[in-house]
Every structure is written in C-alpha cells, then in structure tokens.
C-alpha cells in the first residue's frame, strides 16, 4: 500500500541512536569511542619497528578480510582514494587504448583525467546519466578499462564484471571506495583496486589503499610513460616497483592515530563475520530502505534498475508531480530544505545529495550503520517531507 503524506503528519517518536548517515566520512562502527585509540603510537616515527608493524597490520588484515589473492600487493598511499586512483592513471595509462565507464561524479573525474589532463589519443568514454549504467559491452581484451564499482554519488553499482575478459592484455582499473568491505569484488577480473579508510569501515580521512595484481605490477615495471611525476605519486624506482610501499613503508608520513582507528575498524569487521558479515549488514540496510520506498508516495531510488541499487550509498529522488514541475534551482532548494529539517531535528546529518547529482537525499547504508537506525530514520523522512509541503503551500499562498 502506498502511503499518503499529508500536511501535518505526526512527528515520529523514535529517533535513530546514531544520526550519522554521511557518505564520507561515514559513521563509526557501533560502540566506537575515543578509547579505541588509546593504543596509538603517537609521537613515534612511522618507520620505527612498532609503528611500522601497526601499518603492516592494516595491510594484512585488509587483504585477509577482502579475500584478496595472495599474489596481489596492497599498500597505503597518500590523498585517500583519489590519490590512489591518480597514482595509477598517471603511471600506467597510455600503453594501450582505454575505455572509461562514467555514470556519476567521480567516474567523470577519471574521464576528465584521461581525456583532458593526460590527453590520451585513444580514449573512449562510455557515459550514462545519473540513475543508469552505460552499456556494459565487453571491453576489448587489448584495451585498458577505468571504472568505479559503486557510484558513490548516484547509488548505482555494477551487477557484475562480465564486460572484462578473463584473458586480457589490458588492465581493469577499479575505484571501489564505496564498495570495498560491503560488496564482493571479482578479483580475477580486476587488476587495480582502490579505496579509502573513511567509507565502509568508518575510518578517518587522508589515507588511500592501492591494490595491484601481478599484471598491474608488470605494467608499472615495463612501461615508461615519459611523464614527470612528483615523488608523492611515484610507484617505481629504476624501473622496479617500490616494494616497501606494500610492506608498510609509506611514501609520506601517515597519521598513526588514523592507523590505530583503521585497525579498530578491521578488528570490528572480523568480529561481525568478516566480509560475509559486512555484506549482510549493508544489504539489510538497503532492504529496509527498499521496503520503505515500495510504499512511498513521494520518493524512489535514483538507480532505475533494482539489480544496480547500491547497498552503501543509497540515493533517493523525489517523484511527486509538483516537485518535478520545478526548475532545477527550485528542486535543489527543496531538497536542501528537506535535509536541513532532518539535521535540525538531529535525526539525520549530511544526507543531502551530492552537489553534482540530481536533487534528492543520499543515505549511507554501509556496514557501520545499524539497520535499526535506518528503520528509525525512515518515518522522519515522511514527516520532514510533509513539513516541506506545508512551507511550499504557505509560500504559494503568498
């Protein structure tokens, strides 16, 4: 049954225990407190044996939880997921033609890098509007591919990686920042995978994770682009991979406070059943929103195909005729007002849609978010939308 949202809808009585639904930085794991950081080796050199062991532990625990193949390398790099992606694009692209799949803001940024900044002559951009995926036609085995696994700003995720050939010469470069630890990644069809600490496990900012297959390492060691690279982006020296990056010798100084926080998140992930448990928690959050949307008289998923709906970055659009009749600027004002009412009530912080996305709401459903908090939030969405309706009626009345 579709709910009818009326003016004067009653204020809900139950509030989320944790109102943090931001899509990055994301909610801390349940029960987190500053006490989790008491073991941080502050004031120590990150190259000393103790701190370096902690950094290496982040790498090892991450590989184990994700089920990463043993012959892959995983390292901690500067500048979050963005830094990890940029390091690879500027180091390996140009050896072959490249296809870039675009369906939201960050994948569009990678296309800008490829076409406008790197100025690669043989680059094909496959673009789809928000809410959709581009045609997943197979990428030729001799071409590179660049894509996100989950559209953080669109709520659209890949349902599979069948467009990448098992037998290939090109590299599959995947930005998985809002997918890693919440979705199962097909490692056999990927060559580069990146993410950041501040997404599914609720870590703190500034650090990126870079995972390389043996094929990616071979490209790094066998291809010289001729581009000058600053030290902060160099992955090779003398034609060889800088192996220390993948053993805990970071390129620049990491925050040992953030390292301790990352370890806390990883240990928590292990305690809830590892990757299977994390996926189950995220999918339960999506299912709760799906039940609400199915009965909603005013909201729907931005992702048009149910098979592509993200279980982490859950993006909603407003569907009522009066809203769709507004121009873009007016729609943005309404959506921002809706988010502002929820924030003022202290029930949902930072859930406005991304600045470049269609006006609406974006609810983080990653594993650190409790399904009970999602369920408590949803009636507040109805109430806040009714409040916006009251405001719009008063405005129209003059």
ABEGO torsion letter per residue (X at the ends): XBBBBBBGBBBBABBBABABABAOBBBBBBGBBAAAAAABBBGBBAABAAAAAAAAAAAAAAAAAAGBBAABBBBBBBGEAAAAAAAAAAAABGABBBBBBBABAAAAAAAAAAAAAAGBABBBBBBBBBGBBBBBBBBBAABBBBBBABBAAAGBBBABAAABBABBABBBBBBAAAABGABBBBAAABABBBBBAABAAGBBBGBBBBBBBAAAAAAAAABBAGBBBBAAABABBGGBBBAAAAAGBBABBBBAAAAAAAAAAAAAAAAAGEAAAAAAAAAAAAAAAAAAAAABAABBBABABAAABBAABBBBBBABAAAAABBAAAAAAAAAAAAAAAAAAGABBGABBBAABBBEBBBBABAABBAAAAAAAAAAAAAAAAAAAAAAAAAAAX
